[in-house]
Amino acid sequence: MPEEILQPDKEYLMDLLKKIISFKTVAPPGSNYQEIVDWLVPIFREMGFATQKLTMPREVFAAKCTDSRLVGDRFNMRADLSVGAEKTLVIYAHLDVVPAEGNWDTDPFQLTQKGGRVYGRGVSDCKGSIASLIAALKALLERGKLKYNLSVLLTTDEEVGGYSGLCYLTDLGHVKGDLMLCMDGFCDDVVIGSNGIITWDVVVHGRSAHSGSSFLGINAVERSIPVMEALMDLKKVVQARRSAVPASTALEAMGKKSLMPMLNITMINGGIKENIVPDRCTLRGDRRVIPEESMDEAMAEIEMTLKPLDVDYDLKFYPGYPPMSVNPEHKWVAEVREAVQRGMGFYPRLSGAQGSLDQAYATEKTGIPTCVFGVGRQLESNIHGLNENVRVSDLNGFARFLIELLQA
Ligand SMILES: [Zn+2]
């Protein structure tokens, strides 16, 4: 007799997802965190997990979460199960979703099944992965055996780049284990790298005057031109660099082979009226940092570029998540890919994300080797957009992948 292939209960998975989607954990403002955590805790307890509801103290929230759009208490969940295994696997996903604005074909908070897909805000990013995880765990605990001790982290405010979720748990020492799976991703590739992000602004100073005698003032908008030109010259240098981390399958199809650094001017703001010489012009933008670069060097490079200019300006940096790069030869990476092969029927490519991940913060601080792999597809799930969707077969496939990954 061939060994039985453990399957998730597909109906149970769909019921879970239906309920999870119905919690409007929209960030900003970041609501219903307590409600969803209170619903999840008994589910994990019944499976034998020791759960912790981690509430962020209000004073920490006030000090660290300065985004004024965020309101209310922050509850994260940690659920641990020890099976006496040698190694502990940390599994992470976020509970919040982006707002569901615009004209959806269906109610975004009511799971709707149509033509082999389910629709709803968060089905792909990343509530579908959470439903698949619970269904996979249930099947494994009832009929199988776990290979790893587990530590599941379900968190808040990822979608606003907030601190209250994985970063906060990292700083508290809650990210503890030998291996990590971040489910905030796609099933197109296994992601083992990502770009870091630095946001910057330059305020160019001038002196206001009547524009009829503009020679009496200093035009801050016009003085911004050499600043922009210098940044555009640097952009060429920066964007000629390439990472060793391969690009995603979706970008590869567009001819992009590897992760690329970016320097962008994305906002400009200056002037009050046509006939007033402006005394101030603000440029804002970001710098995406590949794993081979350092955040400090990237900032120093911008500083050195602007320094020689004969312009009065103030430059500020707001460093965000660092870049991430996991050794592609690590045994864990191979293990994840092989589980995808067995569970979903294809051997996934390794790739990097052009965007930045809070996972990178946890990986940098803890050194735990991490793979990012989730449900949903980059070119069809329309995450953060209208009619976010995921294939039903991918939800079940993802649960099958988890079973293959976790089964002893
Ligand atoms: Zn996400």
Boltz pocket constraint, residues with backbone or C-beta under 6 A from the ligand:
constraints:
  - pocket:
      binder: B
      contacts: [[A, 94], [A, 96], [A, 125], [A, 126], [A, 158], [A, 184], [A, 185]]
      max_distance: 6.0
